[in-house]
Amino acid sequence: MRYLNKILLIGGVSALPGLVKAQQASDEKPRNILMILVDDLKPNLGCYGDKVAVSPNIDRLASQGVRFDMAYCNQAVSVASRYNLLTGARSTTSGLYDFGFQLRDVYPDAVTLPQFFMRAGYHAEAIGKVFHVGHGNTNDEASWSIPHHPDKLIEYLLPESTGRRLTREEALFENTRLYFPDLPPIGQLPRGAAWEAPDVVDEAYADGRVARHAIDRLRELKRKPDQPFFMAVGFVRPHLPFSAPKKYWDMYDPANLPMPEYEKDAEDAPEMAIKRGGEIDQFTPIPAGQYVFPDSLTRKLIHGYYASMSYMDAQVGRLLDELERLDMLDNTIIVLWGDHGWHLGDHGYWTKHTNYEQANRIPLIVVAPGLTVQGGSTGQLAETVDIYPTLTELAGLGEPATPQPIDGLSLVPVLKDPERRIKDHVYHAYPHGGYIGRAIRTDRYRLVEWKNWNDPTDVEYELYDYKNDPLETKNIAEVKQDVVEDLKEILARHPEAKRLYPNQ
């Protein structure tokens, strides 16, 4: 029986019309999908050329597929970036930019990426952080065949890290106010520690437990070889706090860690582009009102980031080892994706929430057995929304046609030939200070258009030349008007940003 007929029998005759524009018949069994989502992961990995990073398992994954060297998120905010991934729609298309706005309020009939596979007969499940849960947002249960398996994001083992009290970030990420509406304002709760390094086993923290549960589920799914699956596994480190077992901290000599090269705002940057404080302020011992930290604190935070990354990498390795042990690697498409980048003191900024390079560039690795070049790399510009149509094509399900817009392009031609080029720019956005900043990134430049939400005639531009100024030290929009005009023509191909509510 051909694959198309199998899908119709599994999913029901009415499951696919309107959702798949083209179906490639095949005698092959449908491939399983394993998506590995990592919170706050920038490309500080060995396979991306970082000589300090201890990331042998992600490096191993990259050696089996294609590494995208110029991949970008569509918005450097976790909740929005995950909506971008799981719906295929950019934030400026959906209007979903921030916490507290639910997917189904905007697209009640949306067919998310896992739903698309469910309707094609796949079993779909989520383990760990997939949708952003917290800050008033909840999981989308319609996206999964079985209930989502969550675990903690903000987690401490040492009493001195919290003073044995509920901290600000714990309350936000656990949606504590939904259950205890009389909770004091978040700003009145204590701050938790920015790092801890107890001598504990990996499964003492959430990422280790998430890996364990994923391994258990892979073993169970192996017992059903005729049932393809879509499994999303979300790891939270290196998200703050940098809570990781001591052995991962011991992998690094703090004296050898890379320190920020440029700790100033970009010269001539508009006010709305500048970041002060934010998420980093919710942790101790971060000094209040200070955004360029002493070298000792900067080095400690960078140490914590690398240690947390290596801890997460070890959990990725456990998954890969289990897939190999179960003899599932040859029939499983694997995607590793970072939801956005992270400022590590560059510009004097920390965490994400900007339109700059360090907040928006992400790791993206795709392994499709029998199709992707092993150990391949590409300079093709790619963005998060490209993953949805890429996976549906890789699985033989064709181009998705969903109730919500799909803004991305399939990267399959590039996976087959990493020298192939299918687009000349990527697009991302970030709202700040009453403005929406829409940006395009080409091989050489980034143009950011900052437009006042309430006055569309109030517009300012940023332009950065990454050939001559990779650290973004100076906004050259005023002196390179010819380049600005060329890039504005590209930006004009994209619709104006959607705004759901006046207070956005």
N, C-alpha and C positions, 0 to 999 in steps of 0.2 A: 504494500500500500504506500502511495507516495506521501511525503511529509505534509502537504496541504490537506490531504484527506485525514491524516492523523489529527491535525489541529482542529478540524471541523468536528471530528468525533469527540475529541476531548473537551473542547470549549463550547460546543453547541453551535448549530448552524447560524444562529443570530448573533454570535459573539463578535465576529470580525467585520461584517459589512460596515463601512463608514470609518473603520479604524485602520485599515491597511489598504493602501492604494495599489500595491503591487506585491505579489507573493511568488517567490522563486521556489518552484517545485524541486525537491531533492530527495534522494534515497537515503541520505544521512540522517541519523538521529538528531533531534534538536539539541543544541548545545546548552549546557548549564551556564548560568551567569553568576559570578561572584564579584560584587562591588565592594571595595574596601574604601571607606570614607574616613578621612583623618582631619581632626579639628586643628585649625591654626598652623597647618604644616606648610612651610615655605620650602623651596627646593634646596635646603641645606643638607644635601644627601651626597654620599660618595659618588653615585652614578651621575650626579649633576656637576661633578667637579669639585665638591667641597672636600679638601684634603684633611680636615679635622674630623668630619662627621664619621661616627661609627654606625653604619647602616647596612650591614652585610646582606640582610634579607630583602630589603627593597632593592638593593643593588642587584641581587640575584634575580628578582622579578624583572628588572629592567633588561637583564641579559637575555631574557626569554621572549621579549616583545619589543615594542616601539616606545621610546621616550620622547615626549614632546618638550622641546627646550624653550618654546615660547607659548606656553599655555597660560590663560588668565581666567580669573573668576569674572562674573558679571556684576557682582557687588561685594565689597569687602565687609560683609556682615553675615554671620552664620545663618540666621533664619532666612534671610533673603537668598543667599547663595544656595541653600538646600532647596528652596522653592524653585530656583532657576534650574537646578539639576533634575529635580523630580517631576517638573512640569514641562521643561523645555522652553519656557517663556522667560524672557528677561524681566527684571524688576520694572523697567520703564514701560514695558508692555502690560504687566499685570497691575502695577501700582503697589505691589507688596515689597516695601522697603525696610520695614522695621518690625519690632516685636509687637505683639498684641493684635495683629491683623491675621485672621485665619484664612487659609486657602479656600475653604468651601464657601466662605462669605463672598468671595470674589468670583470663583469658578465653581459653582455647586456641582456641575456635571463634569468637572475636569477628569481626564483619564491620565493618572500619573504613570510614570515609567513602570513601576511594578504592576500597576493595574493593567497596563497594556499587555504585559507578559502573562498576567493571570487570565486575561480574556483570550489569549492564545494557547491556553492549556497548561501554563506553568504554575507550579507552587511558588508562592512568594512570601518571604519572611524577612523581618528586620531584627537585628541584634545590636544593642548599644545605641549610640547617637546617630540617627539617620535623619528624620525630620528634627528640627530644633524643638525640643520640649523644655519649657521654662519661660520666664518673663511673660507669663500669660498665654503662651502658645502650648498647644497639645498635639499629640500624635494624630495622624490621619489613619484611623483604623480601616477605612475602606480600601487602603492600598495593600493590605496584607491578607494572606490566606489564613493565618493564625495570629493571635494577638502579639503585638510587638513585645520583645523581651528587653526591657530597659535596664540600665545600671546608673550609678552615680557619675556626675561630671565633676562637681566640686567635692573633693574627698580628702579627709585628714585622718591620720592614725595617731598622731602625737597630741596629747591633751594641751600642750603649750601652744600648739598652732591655732587653737580656737579659744582657749580659756574655758573649754567645756560649754560654750554657748553657741547658739545658732548664729552664723555669720551672714553678712549681707549677701554674698554670692550664693551661699547655700540656699537661702530663702528665695532668691530669684530663680535659680535653676530648678528648684523643687516645687515651684509654684505654691509656696507655703501660704501665701495670702488667699489663694482659692479655698483653702481648707480652714484657715484661721484668719477671717477678715479683720479681726481686732489686732492683728500683728502691728507693732509700732512701725512708723515709717522706716524704709530701708536704711536711710541715712543715720538712724538712731541705733541700728544694730552694730555690733563690733565688726571690725575688719579681720579676716583670716590671714594666715601667713602666706606669703608669696611662694614659699617653697618649704619642703621638708624631705629628709633623706633617711628614713629608718632602715635598719637592716632586716628586711622582711622578704618573703617570697613574692613572686610576681603576682600571684592571685590574691594577695592582700589588697590590691587596688583593682579598680573596675576593669581596666583594659585586659588584665590577666584573666579575670572572670569572664569577660566578653569572649576572649579567645577560647577559653575552655568550653563555653556554651556553644560557640560556633563549631568547634570540633565535634562535640556530641551530636549536634544537628547534622553535620556532614556524614557522620557514621550512620545515622538513622536514614538519611536520604539515599545513601549508597544502597540501602536494602530495597529501594524502589527504582531500579534502573530505567524503567519505562516512563518515569515521571520527571520531566525536566524541572529544574528549579531556578529561581531568581533569589539569591541571598544577598542582602545588604548588611555589611558588618561595619559598625561605626566605632572607631577608637577616639578617645578624647584627648590624650596627651599628644602633642605638647601644649594644650590649652592650660592656662593658669588655673589653679596653683601648680607649680612644678613639683608635684608629689610623685616621687619615683623611688624605687628601692635603691639603697646605697650603692650597690654594685654598679649601677649605671652612671652614677656620679663619679665613681672611681675610674671609669673608662677615660676620663679627661683630665689633663693637667690645666688648671685654670690659666696658667701663665701663657699657654699656647692658643687660647681661644681668640677668634677674630673680634676685634673691637670696632665700633663704628668709626668710619672714616670722616664723616661730615655730620655735625650735630647742630646745624643751624637750619632755620626755615630757608626755603629757596628764595633767593633774592628776587624782589618784585612779584612775589606770589600774592594773589588777592587774599583778603582776610579770611574768606570762607574756606580756603584751601588749607589753612593752618590748623594743626591739631594741638590741643593742650589737655594733658591728663587723660581722663576717661576711665576705661576699665582698669588700668593699672593702679589707679588711685584707691581701688577697693581692697587693696592688700597692704599688709605691713611687711617690712618697715619703709614703705614708699613715703618719701617726705611730701607733705602737703604743699601745693603751690609751686612745686619745682618740677621742671620737665627735662633738664639735663642733669643726670645724676652723677655723684662722685664715681670715679673709676672703679672703686671697690664694689659698689652696689651694681653698677653696670655689668661688671665681670661676673658677679654672682648670678644675676638674672640670665645672662647668656649661658653660663654653666648649667643652670637649671633647665633652660630650653633644650640644650643639646642632650642632657641626661634624659629628659622626658621623651625626646625624639627616639633615642636609642632603646629606651624601655618599650615604646610602641613598636619599633622595628622588630624587636624580639618576638612580639605577639604576632606580627605579620608572618614571621618565620615559622611559628607554630602552625599557622593555617596552611602555609605552603607545604610544610613537611607532611601534614595530614593528607592534603590532596594527593601528594605523591605516594604516600603509603596506601591510600585507598585506590590508587590507579585511576584518578579522576582528572589528572592534568590535561590529558589529550582531548578531553571533551568538555572543558570548562573555559569560558572566556573570563578573563580577569581584568578588572579595571581598578587602578589605585588613583585616587583623586584627593587633593587637598582642597578644603572648602574656600580658602583664601590664603593670602600670604600673612606676613607678620613683621612689624617694625621691631628691630632689635637695637634701638637707640639711634638709628639713622635719622637725621633731621632733628634729633632730640625727641623722637616719637617712639611710642611703645604700643604693642598690640596691632589692631587693624584700623578700620574706619577712616580711610582716606582714599583719594584717587591716585596715589603715588605707586611707583613700581613695586616696592617691597610689600605693600599691602595687597596687591592684585595679582602678582605672578604666582603661579601654583605649579606643583608637580602633577603630571598626568602621564601615566604609564598604561598601555593597553597590550594585553597578550591575547591573541586569538590563534590557537593552534592550527597549523596548516595554512595560515593566511599571513600573519604578521612576520616581518623579517626579524629574526632573532638578533638581539643586541643592536637593533636599529635606533637611530635618532633622527629627528627632523626639526628643521627651523620653521616649519609651517605654523603660522599663528593659529591658535585654537582657543576656544572658550567653553565654559561649562555647558552652555545650552547645546553644544555640538554632541554631547555624549548621548542624549536621548536618541536622535536619529541614527547615530553610529551603532548603538547596540541593537536597535531593531533590524538594521540591515545585516549586521554580523550574524544575528540569529536566524536570518532568512525570512524575516517578517516584513521586509520592504519598508517603504516610507510611511511614517505615521501620519494619519489624518485624525486629529483629535478636536474636541469641542474648544479647547484653549489653543492659542497660537503656538506653533513650534518655530522658534526663532533661529535654531541652529542648522548647521549643515552636517551631513554625514562625513566623517573623516576616513571612511573605508578606503577611498582611493589613495590616501596618504599612508595608511597602514600597509597597503600592498606595495607602494613605492614611496619611501620617505622623501624622495626628491621632488615629488609631485606637489604643485601648489594649486589650491582651490579657492583661496580668498586672500585679499591684500591687507586686511586689518581685522582687529577684534574690537569689541564694544563693551564698555562697562559704565557704571554710574554710581554716584553717591550723593545723597542729599545732606546739606549741612548749612546751618546758619540762615535758613529761609531761602536757600538756593538749591537748585538741582544741578549737579555737575555731571554732564554727559561727556564721556571720553571715548576717543578712539586711539588705538595703539597700532602703529605700523611697524615694519622692521626697524625703522630708525627713530620715529617721532611718537610723542603722545600729545594730542590736543585735548584740552578740557574746556568745555563751554559751561560756565557758571551762569545760570539764568534765574533771576528772581521769580519765585513761584507766583507772586502777586503782581509783578510788573514785568512782562516779557520783554520790555524795551531795555531793562536793566541787565546787561550782559557783560561779563568779563571773561577773558581767555587766558589759559596757560598753554605754553608750548615748551617742550623739552626735547633736546637732541641727544639721543643715547649713544650716538657715535662719538660725539665730542664732549658730552657731559653726562656720563652714566650715573653720577651721584645726584643729579637734579639740583645743581647748585644755583641755577639762574633760570627764571622764566624769560624766554626770549620772544614771546608773542609780539612785543612792540617792534622788535628789530628784524623779525623775519615775517613780515606781513604777507609776502608771496607764498610762503609755506602755509601760513595760517589760512589763506584763502583757498589753497588747494585742498587742505584737510577739511575745511568747512564744507566743501562740496561733497566730500565723502560722508561727513556727519549728517548732511541733509538727506542722505538716502534713508536715514532712520527716522521713524515717527517721533513727534514730540513726546515727552515723558508723561505718562498717565499719573494723575493725582486723584486718589480715592476720596480723601477728606481734606477740608480746608486747613486743618491743623497739622498736616504732614510737613 
